[in-house]
Amino acid sequence: QLQFVESGGGLVQSGGSLRLSCTASGFTLDYFAIGWLRQTPGKESEQVATITSGGRSKYAETVKGRFTISRDNAANTGYLQMNSLKPEDTGVYYCNAERSPTLNFWGKGTLVTVSS
């Protein structure tokens, strides 16, 4: 069964840190780009970070310098380290793995809540 599951969300105070993980089962992440997208009520969804299969990363301006995306192909897992969290980072974070527009997987999301 093909699955892509996020974990690591939770409640944290402003200025705190969280690390999100997304682990694939039933397929190998090696040749997939990994991305993290967040959805906040009342706002458009935002692609916060991506990392290519070769390890090149890209960040939204809103998180640059605070978030770090990484991957561990041996563990079949992608990560999003989030530091200096702000209340506006609150939202549901979704991980996706994409090899092509027709070959991609999405997790079900993990909730991050940052209190002020």
N, C-alpha and C positions, 0 to 999 in steps of 0.2 A: 504494500500500500504506500502510495506516495504522500508524504506529509512534510510540512514545513511549519515548525512550531516555535513561537516566540515565548520568552520568559524574561523575568527580571524587572517587570514594572512594579509600581507601588507608590506609596506616599512618602514624600521627602520634603524637608524644609528648604526654603529658598537658600541658595548657596551650596546645597548638598550635591551628592553624586549618586548616579545609578548606572549599572551596566546591564544593557539588554543583550539577550542572546537569541539567535534563531538557528535551530538545528534541523537539518534535512534528514529524512529517512526515505529509503526506497529509490533515491537517486543521489548522484555524486555532484557536489557543488563546484568541483574544480574548474569547469568550463563556463560557469555561470557568473554574471555580474550580480552583486548583491546590493540592494538598496533599502533604505528606511524612509518611510513616508509617515507623516503624522496628520491626524484629523482632529481639529478642535471645533467644538460647536460654534456656529456663527461665522466660521472662517473657512476659506478654501483650504483644501488639503495641500500640504507642502512636502516636497521631496527634500528631506533634510540632509541626506548623505548617500553617496553611492561609492562602490569600489568595484573596479573591473576584475576580471579573472586574473589579470596580470598584476593586480595590486595597486593600481592608480586610484586615488580617492578624490572626491569632489564634495563640496559642502555648500549648503545654502548660507547666504550672508548672515542670517539670523543666528546661526549656530557656530560659525567659523571661529576657531580658537577655543571653543568650549567642548565641542563634541569630537570624538575620534571614532572612525569606522575602521574595522579590521576584519580579518578572516583567518581561520585556521582550517585549511583544507583537510588535514589529517583527522581533525575532529568533526569535519563536515558541518562547520558552524561559522556563523557570522556574528559580529559583535558591534554594539554601539556604546561606547563609553561616554557618558554625559556628565560633565562637571559644571560647576557654577550654575546650577539650575535656577531658572527664574519661573515665576508663576505663569508667564506666557508660554512656557514649554509644556504646560499641561495639555494632555490629549491622549488619544489612542494611537499607539505606534505600531505600524505594520511593516513587516519585513517581506521583501520579495526577492526572488531569484529569477533572473532572466537570461536565457541563452539566445533567444530570438523573440520577435513579437508574438510568435505563435507557440513558443515554449517557455512558459513562465509559471511560477508558483507564488502564491501568496499565503502568508500566515493569517490567523484569525485576529491578531492584534493583541496588544498588551497595554493596559492603562497606566499612564504616568500622571501623577498628581503632585504638583509642587505648591506647597502652602507658603503664604507670605508671612 
